[in-house]
Amino acid sequence: MSINYKLHTKKSASLNNEINDLLKSLRGIQKDKYSYWHNAVGEKIAKVAVPVYNKKGVLMVRVEDSVWRFELTRRKPEIIESVNKNLNETNKIKDIIFK
């Protein structure tokens, strides 16, 4: 029994394309969900720090590296103030954890 490798690579490639399309749409949904973050911190910080979830007023943010984590932790009070300006009264955040 012979294996047609061209057929398998096409299937793999199309599967990879579908997975990439799904990941792009999920990123778009997450970006829409946390659009206030981008507005509050600006484009440069939004590229290296991405909100993961908000639980009971504590925003968990994934940061690219330790240098950025240190800088954002140092600027935490002004970031919280800026984020809260973009949120309504019921959704205000109390703290941000940078990981």
BELNOR-V107306 format. One record per pair of residues at least 6 apart in sequence whose ideal C-beta (glycine too) atoms are under 6 Angstrom apart, sorted by the first residue. I is the first residue (numbers start at 0). J is the second residue. If there is no record, write none. Layout:
I_J / I_J
This chain:
33_50 / 35_85 / 35_86 / 36_50 / 37_45 / 38_85 / 39_81 / 39_82 / 39_85 / 47_63 / 47_67 / 48_60 / 48_62 / 48_71 / 49_61 / 50_58 / 50_60 / 51_59 / 51_61 / 52_59 / 56_92 / 56_93 / 57_94 / 58_92 / 58_95 / 59_96 / 60_95 / 60_97 / 61_98 / 62_68 / 62_97 / 68_97 / 71_97 / 72_97 / 75_95 / 82_92 / 83_91
